[in-house]
């Protein structure tokens, strides 16, 4: 099982990207900030702070959706934690302007993807490798 932490907007219109993530074999997507109790969930750092730190420690891969040029301090912190812990990071920045906004994060990863779909191909392939279900072409005959 590949544990994938989803870093990026959680709620509202900006959080809709999470709905585009399909169920993938051998992947457990970790949704930080989901199902927080209370009326003003943005002020519940007493709950989501420790939970998110534990989830970043547990994940194998952090998928960071940096698809906007405003906000994102939480996502930046999660990327930094993943870097410090030696986690694999798949970073999505769809335009040059947004890559400029996230330039420090972009400089810290080997590849920056321009779409969520291309990043999910990496996740799908990594899950097959980690689970042992990937097969060479000769094995598929």
N, C-alpha and C positions, 0 to 999 in steps of 0.2 A: 504494500500500500504506500502510495506517495502522498505525503501530507503537504498541501499547498495553502499557504496563507495569502488571503486576498487583501492587498493594501490598496487603498484608494477610496473615493467617496462612498459613503454607506447609504445615506437617505436621500429622498427627494429625487428630482430629475437627474442630478449628477450621479446618484447611486444606481440608476437603472441599468448600468453596464453589467451588474451582477446577475440580472435576469437573463442575459445573453449567454451565460456560462452553462453549457450542457452537462449532464451527468456523464462522467467518463469512467471507464473501467479502471479499477485499481487506483482511484484518486479520491482522497478525502479533502474537499475544499473547506477551509476554515474561514468563517464569516465573522470577523471581528466587528463588534458594535451591534450585532444582530440580537434581537429579543432582550434588549435592556429593559429593566422594570422602571416604572415611574413616568411622570408627566414630561419632564424636561431631561431627556436622555443625554443631551449634549453636556450636561453638568454632572454626569455620573462617572467621572474619572476615578472615583473611589472603587467602582466596580470594574469598568472596562480597562483601566490602566494595568492592574495586576494580571487580569485575564489575557490581555493582548500580549504582554511581555512573556507570559508562559507559552502562549500559542506561537510566538515567533521563535522561542527556544525549541519548541517541538517540531516545527515545520521542517521539511526537507528543502522546500523551494518557496520563495516569496514572489508572487506575481503582483507587480506594482502597476496599476493603471493610472498613469500620469497624463490624463487626456485633457487637462485644462490648465490654464495659466494663472488661475487665482486659487488662493487657499493652499491646502496640501501640507501644512506643517506636520500633521499627524502621520501622513504618508512618508514624508521625509524622515521623520524619526524612526518609523518602522524599517525603512530602507537602511538607515544607519545601524540600527540594532542587528539586522540580518547580515550586513557587511562585517560588523564586529564579531559576530558569531560564526563567520565563515559559511553562511548559507548561500545556496545558489539563488540568483535573482534574475527574474525575467521582467524587463522594464518596457512598458508600452508608452511611447510618446509619438503621436500621430503626425505632427507637423514640425517644421524647422523652428517656428516661433515657440512652440511648446518645448521643444528640445532645448532651446536657449534658456527658457525659464528653469528647466530642470537640469541645466548643464553640469552641475556638480555630480548629481546622481548618474547622469549619462556617462560621465568620465570614469565612474567607478565600476562599470559593468562592461563585459566584453562586447555585447551586442545589444542594441536598442531596436525594438520592434515597432513597426508603424501601425499595427492593428492588433486588437484583442484576438482576432481569429488566428493570426500568425503566431502569437504568443501561446495560444492554446494548442497549436500543433507541437510546440516544444514540450508542453505539459503532457500531452498524449504520448509522445515518443518516450519521454523520461519515465512515465508510469509503466510502459511496456518493458523498458530496460530494467527498472527496479524490481518489477514483479516477476521477471523472468519469462514473460510471454512473448517477447520480441523474437522473431525467427529470421534467419538469413534466407535469401531468396531460394537457395538450393534446398533448404529444408521444407519449403512450401510446395514443392513439386508433387 
